[in-house]
Amino acid sequence: MTDTRFGLDRSATLGALALDGGGTLAQVQIAYETYGTLNADASNAILVAHALTGDQHLASAHPRTGKPGWWARMVGSGKPIDTDRWFVVCSNVIGSCMGSSGPASIDPATGRPYGMAFPVITIRDMVRAQEMLIDHLGIDTLAAVVGGSMGGMQALSWAATFPQRVRACVVLASAARHSAQNIAFHEVGRQAIMADPKWRGGAYYDVGDPPTAGLAVARMAAHITYLSEAGLTEKFGRKLQGRDAKTFGFDADFQVESYLRHQGIAFTDRFDANSYLYITRALDYFDLAEEHGGHLAGAFRGTATRFCLVSFDTDWLYPTAESRSIVHALNAAGARASFVELSSPYGHDAFLLDSPELDRVMTGFLEAVR
């Protein structure tokens, strides 16, 4: 008989979750998908953690956009994360808007959407909810936790919080804490959302008229940080959009302006403004060293987990120096760690795009784990 826990478009209703901020979610809902087959001793499971605006649709078509899964190039039969060998799990983080508990969920105490009554969450809260899902799936130890950007932070938090349950940890284009610059960009986005009159203090669900303008601006600002100057120059330069001369107005004269506006508007079709507030706040609060007495090495002391870290030379959101600081901490803790900086013109988004070098790193590391 087919196990109904496994497959696409799954959801699990789990127990209560105590949060770092002092609140409690009385009942955690997790939306997730699985790919491949769990072997008899449940030793071939890999958890893939998504980034800020990602979701559980890792390698399946997105139900709202119809586009391929956000990492379909990496996960599948014969791909670097080979679903002929591995059982792959990807869940929507709590605080998000694709089926897991978040601001748009119904508050059992009121029977209405939480809105801003949803408790503030942390990266570690997301990981604790994922552990509840892993228990639900009957998995004791994960062969690996893999993630890029915010997903990499989740992978690090898994290794620090549940080291006995993680054999390997792959961290791509990430950091062990959010910098002042990162926090600043997020604050611009949050203020854009909250300045939109349609935000209504987060109580816009019943009205059915969300703050799309503010959310689009937030996405535009964030999207710039995912790219590189070289990549933007190569793709757009100062080329005009559908015209031969400047209009001397405030329409999108330049192609890069039109591109950003498109990215912002398209984003509002699939994401919730309140979720954007909550998840960016969780990122800003992330500081793995702070969680362990101010010493990053303390997060990994005595761990048996193997680590693989990858950075990209044009990523200025989480530059290579951030990965090096993690590697230094791992070395100080006596952990087994490998690290490589890859060259790419695509900035922070490079881990999501075609990269034969990253494919080779992923394939080789997971083969060693296997």
Secondary structure in CASP SS format (residue, H / E / C, confidence):
PFRMAT SS
TARGET T0000
AUTHOR 0000-0000-0000
METHOD secondary structure of the structure
MODEL  1
M C 1.00
T C 1.00
D C 1.00
T C 1.00
R C 1.00
F C 1.00
G C 1.00
L C 1.00
D C 1.00
R E 1.00
S E 1.00
A E 1.00
T E 1.00
L C 1.00
G C 1.00
A C 1.00
L E 1.00
A E 1.00
L C 1.00
D C 1.00
G C 1.00
G C 1.00
G C 1.00
T E 1.00
L E 1.00
A C 1.00
Q C 1.00
V C 1.00
Q E 1.00
I E 1.00
A E 1.00
Y E 1.00
E E 1.00
T E 1.00
Y E 1.00
G C 1.00
T C 1.00
L C 1.00
N C 1.00
A C 1.00
D C 1.00
A C 1.00
S C 1.00
N C 1.00
A E 1.00
I E 1.00
L E 1.00
V E 1.00
A E 1.00
H C 1.00
A C 1.00
L C 1.00
T C 1.00
G C 1.00
D C 1.00
Q C 1.00
H C 1.00
L C 1.00
A C 1.00
S C 1.00
A C 1.00
H C 1.00
P C 1.00
R C 1.00
T C 1.00
G C 1.00
K C 1.00
P C 1.00
G C 1.00
W C 1.00
W C 1.00
A C 1.00
R C 1.00
M C 1.00
V E 1.00
G E 1.00
S C 1.00
G C 1.00
K C 1.00
P C 1.00
I E 1.00
D E 1.00
T C 1.00
D C 1.00
R C 1.00
W C 1.00
F E 1.00
V E 1.00
V E 1.00
C E 1.00
S E 1.00
N C 1.00
V C 1.00
I C 1.00
G C 1.00
S C 1.00
C C 1.00
M C 1.00
G C 1.00
S C 1.00
S C 1.00
G C 1.00
P C 1.00
A C 1.00
S C 1.00
I E 1.00
D E 1.00
P C 1.00
A C 1.00
T C 1.00
G C 1.00
R E 1.00
P E 1.00
Y C 1.00
G H 1.00
M H 1.00
A H 1.00
F C 1.00
P C 1.00
V C 1.00
I C 1.00
T C 1.00
I H 1.00
R H 1.00
D H 1.00
M H 1.00
V H 1.00
R H 1.00
A H 1.00
Q H 1.00
E H 1.00
M H 1.00
L H 1.00
I H 1.00
D H 1.00
H H 1.00
L C 1.00
G C 1.00
I C 1.00
D C 1.00
T C 1.00
L E 1.00
A C 1.00
A E 1.00
V E 1.00
V E 1.00
G E 1.00
G E 1.00
S C 1.00
M H 1.00
G H 1.00
G H 1.00
M H 1.00
Q H 1.00
A H 1.00
L H 1.00
S H 1.00
W H 1.00
A H 1.00
A H 1.00
T H 1.00
F C 1.00
P H 1.00
Q H 1.00
R H 1.00
V E 1.00
R C 1.00
A E 1.00
C E 1.00
V E 1.00
V E 1.00
L E 1.00
A C 1.00
S C 1.00
A C 1.00
A C 1.00
R E 1.00
H C 1.00
S C 1.00
A H 1.00
Q H 1.00
N H 1.00
I H 1.00
A H 1.00
F H 1.00
H H 1.00
E H 1.00
V H 1.00
G H 1.00
R H 1.00
Q H 1.00
A H 1.00
I H 1.00
M H 1.00
A H 1.00
D C 1.00
P H 1.00
K H 1.00
W H 1.00
R H 1.00
G H 1.00
G H 1.00
A C 1.00
Y C 1.00
Y C 1.00
D C 1.00
V C 1.00
G C 1.00
D C 1.00
P C 1.00
P C 1.00
T H 1.00
A H 1.00
G H 1.00
L H 1.00
A H 1.00
V H 1.00
A H 1.00
R H 1.00
M H 1.00
A H 1.00
A H 1.00
H H 1.00
I H 1.00
T H 1.00
Y H 1.00
L C 1.00
S C 1.00
E H 1.00
A H 1.00
G H 1.00
L H 1.00
T H 1.00
E H 1.00
K H 1.00
F C 1.00
G C 1.00
R C 1.00
K C 1.00
L E 1.00
Q C 1.00
G C 1.00
R C 1.00
D C 1.00
A C 1.00
K C 1.00
T C 1.00
F C 1.00
G C 1.00
F C 1.00
D C 1.00
A C 1.00
D C 1.00
F E 1.00
Q H 1.00
V H 1.00
E H 1.00
S H 1.00
Y H 1.00
L H 1.00
R H 1.00
H H 1.00
Q H 1.00
G H 1.00
I H 1.00
A H 1.00
F H 1.00
T C 1.00
D C 1.00
R C 1.00
F C 1.00
D C 1.00
A H 1.00
N H 1.00
S H 1.00
Y H 1.00
L H 1.00
Y H 1.00
I H 1.00
T H 1.00
R H 1.00
A H 1.00
L H 1.00
D H 1.00
Y H 1.00
F C 1.00
D E 1.00
L C 1.00
A C 1.00
E H 1.00
E H 1.00
H H 1.00
G C 1.00
G C 1.00
H C 1.00
L H 1.00
A H 1.00
G H 1.00
A H 1.00
F C 1.00
R C 1.00
G C 1.00
T C 1.00
A C 1.00
T C 1.00
R E 1.00
F E 1.00
C E 1.00
L E 1.00
V E 1.00
S E 1.00
F E 1.00
D C 1.00
T C 1.00
D C 1.00
W C 1.00
L C 1.00
Y C 1.00
P C 1.00
T H 1.00
A H 1.00
E H 1.00
S H 1.00
R H 1.00
S H 1.00
I H 1.00
V H 1.00
H H 1.00
A H 1.00
L H 1.00
N H 1.00
A H 1.00
A C 1.00
G C 1.00
A C 1.00
R E 1.00
A E 1.00
S E 1.00
F E 1.00
V E 1.00
E E 1.00
L E 1.00
S C 1.00
S C 1.00
P C 1.00
Y C 1.00
G H 1.00
H H 1.00
D H 1.00
A H 1.00
F H 1.00
L H 1.00
L C 1.00
D C 1.00
S C 1.00
P H 1.00
E H 1.00
L H 1.00
D H 1.00
R H 1.00
V H 1.00
M H 1.00
T H 1.00
G H 1.00
F H 1.00
L H 1.00
E H 1.00
A H 1.00
V H 1.00
R C 1.00
END
